[in-house]
Each structure stands twice: as structure tokens, then as C-alpha cells.
Amino acid sequence: MTTDDTMLVQLTTGQLQELVRVAVIEALGELEGLAANRAPALLDRAGLARELGCSLASVDRMARQGLPFVRVGSVRRFERETALGWLARESGRQSEGQREIPR
């Protein structure tokens, strides 16, 4: 030990790699925890259309048919996961013959 309470440690390359690996995993875990606590990102019509690979008119039609959205001011915003869940449910209904989504 030196007089300023600093300790020198000698590590092998493998030991150093393991320390770095563990530190990175812990840091990523903390970031994932932060991301899980964030509100979902909201997409505008164009963003949702890009995500779904459809037209703006299709997004508008789905919103009229019940696709959940929130209003930010006067603009509709969509949560990606909510929209995907709604589409999956609607696709199931359509295939069961309960309701057909007009095109």
C-alpha cells in the first residue's frame, strides 16, 4: 500500500476480461430497468404506418374501427405494442368470422 491508501492489484488478462464482462452486464441491466420504467414511445400516423407497413389511410381506417390512440393536443398518437395487440385481436376475430374489417 502507498501512503495515499491506493492499492495496486495485478490481474491476468482473463481476470480483467471477466471483471469488465460483469461490469458491462450490470450496467446493461440497469439500463434495461430504466427503459422498463419509461412510458412507451408514441408514434404519429406516419410512424405507425411505417411500423405496420401500411398506408396512412389504413391507419386512419383502423383508428375509426377502434385502434386505441391517445391525443396529444389535437394529434392522434399510437403506442406500437398496443396497436400490434389490437391488430392481433382483430385478425383473430376476422378469421373466426365474427367481424370483417372493411378495406
Secondary structure, DSSP 4 states (H G I P E B T S, - for coil): --TTS-------HHHHHHHHHHHHHHHHHHHHHHHHHSPPPEE-HHHHHHHHT--HHHHHHHHHTT---EEETTEEEEEHHHHHHHHHHHHHHHHTTS-PPP-
